[in-house]
Amino acid sequence: MNLYWGIFIATMLASWLVSALFKSRMRKYSAIRTSLTGREVAERMLRENGITDVQVVCTDGVLTDHYNPTNQTVNLSKDVYEGATLAAMAVAAHECGHAVQHAVGYAPLRMRSALVPVVSFSSRWVMWILLAGMLVLQTFPQLMLFGIVLFAMTTLFSFITLPVEINASVRAINWMEESMLVSREDLPKASAALRSAAYTYVVAALSSLATLLYYIAIYAGGSRR
């Protein structure tokens, strides 16, 4: 138990540090002006990759940027959509990287999309099932085992997300370099911003794994009694 709490505190601290680093870099690189807005960058990247059936739209919120494969839209927050900054360019290109993945049938993205219905159900009910499972562990251990299986699916989803996000960033950086929209001096900065974003997914995956192992330990200890 003490080991788990040590891991939990360490992952929470790492998550806070990584999040702070990402936000700091985004603020810093939002001060570097570019010739195109995030919307224009996204539209150009899609066009140059031969993608004509994806729409670029503005969405509410901050850091709410995402690609929706269901309706094939690149959703950019207002600061990114309208911003003509290095940070906006990097984020817009990254989200378009997901659209390129979709267009070419990138396997990890297909796997992640297939898990969405399961993860959606799991996210809604897994904590209640695990809590109930712990309460009746001695008499009905199968309930907690079911909860562990559901939580394992969310952990798997977190780890499958890693190559999806990293690959999208690689596609974004390669395209920005090839299109010569970013100077040699600024390209490493855009790469650093996207790399710090990827760290948040790494920490989230490790945190999910640590929590999964914790529930497995509870189940194993309870089932032996």
BELHUKA-V931796 format. One record per helix or strand. SS is the DSSP state (hx for helix, st for strand). FROM is the first residue (numbers start at 0). TO is the last residue. If there is no record, write none. Layout:
ss=SS from=FROM to=TO
ss=SS from=FROM to=TO
//
This chain:
ss=hx from=1 to=28
ss=st from=32 to=32
ss=hx from=37 to=47
ss=st from=54 to=58
ss=st from=65 to=67
ss=st from=72 to=76
ss=hx from=77 to=81
ss=st from=84 to=84
ss=hx from=85 to=103
ss=hx from=106 to=134
ss=hx from=140 to=178
ss=hx from=183 to=222
//
